[in-house]
């Protein structure tokens, strides 16, 4: 029976988790959206505001890309 070697390298980091809040606040004709990101003990929030409304697809892309940077 042979002894099993243990790999000294640490486990890979867990990917960042992200979630979004559709519409955080509306003030007049300006809309604010918030995306929440967590990676380990780091928490982040992405805010976007725009007169007339924040586009959904670019906002989600921003949140996903920021979570990849943290992850």
C-alpha positions as CSV (number, residue, x, y, z in Angstrom):
1,X,0.0,0.0,0.0
2,X,1.4,3.4,-0.9
3,X,1.1,6.5,1.1
4,X,-1.0,9.3,-0.5
5,X,0.7,12.6,-1.0
6,X,-1.1,15.7,0.1
7,X,-1.2,18.7,-2.2
8,X,0.3,21.7,-0.3
9,X,-1.5,24.2,-2.6
10,X,-4.5,26.0,-1.0
11,X,-8.0,25.5,-2.3
12,X,-9.0,27.9,-5.1
13,X,-11.0,31.0,-3.9
14,X,-14.7,30.8,-4.1
15,X,-16.3,33.0,-6.8
16,X,-18.0,36.2,-5.8
17,X,-21.7,36.2,-5.4
18,X,-23.8,39.0,-6.8
19,X,-27.4,40.1,-6.7
20,X,-29.2,43.1,-7.9
21,X,-31.9,45.3,-6.6
22,X,-34.1,46.5,-9.6
23,X,-35.0,50.0,-8.6
24,X,-33.6,51.4,-5.4
25,X,-35.0,54.9,-5.6
26,X,-36.8,57.3,-7.9
27,X,-36.5,61.0,-7.5
28,X,-38.4,62.9,-10.1
29,X,-37.3,61.5,-13.5
30,X,-34.0,60.1,-12.2
31,X,-33.7,56.4,-11.3
32,X,-31.1,54.7,-9.1
33,X,-30.3,51.0,-9.3
34,X,-28.0,49.1,-6.8
35,X,-26.1,45.9,-7.3
36,X,-24.8,44.0,-4.3
37,X,-21.6,41.9,-4.4
38,X,-20.0,39.7,-1.8
39,X,-16.7,37.9,-2.0
40,X,-15.3,36.4,1.2
41,X,-15.4,39.1,3.8
42,X,-15.7,41.9,1.2
43,X,-19.0,43.5,0.4
44,X,-19.5,46.0,-2.4
45,X,-22.4,47.9,-3.9
46,X,-22.6,49.3,-7.4
47,X,-24.8,52.3,-7.9
48,X,-26.0,53.7,-11.3
49,X,-28.3,56.6,-11.8
50,X,-29.7,58.2,-14.9
51,X,-32.3,60.6,-15.8
52,X,-35.1,58.7,-17.5
53,X,-34.1,55.3,-16.2
54,X,-31.1,53.0,-16.0
55,X,-30.9,50.4,-18.8
56,X,-31.2,46.9,-17.4
57,X,-28.6,45.0,-19.5
58,X,-25.7,47.4,-19.1
59,X,-26.4,47.6,-15.4
60,X,-26.4,43.8,-15.0
61,X,-23.2,43.6,-17.1
62,X,-21.5,46.1,-14.8
63,X,-22.5,44.1,-11.7
64,X,-21.2,40.9,-13.2
65,X,-17.9,42.4,-14.3
66,X,-17.3,44.0,-10.9
67,X,-18.0,40.7,-9.2
68,X,-15.5,39.0,-11.4
69,X,-12.9,41.6,-10.4
70,X,-13.6,40.8,-6.7
71,X,-13.9,37.1,-7.2
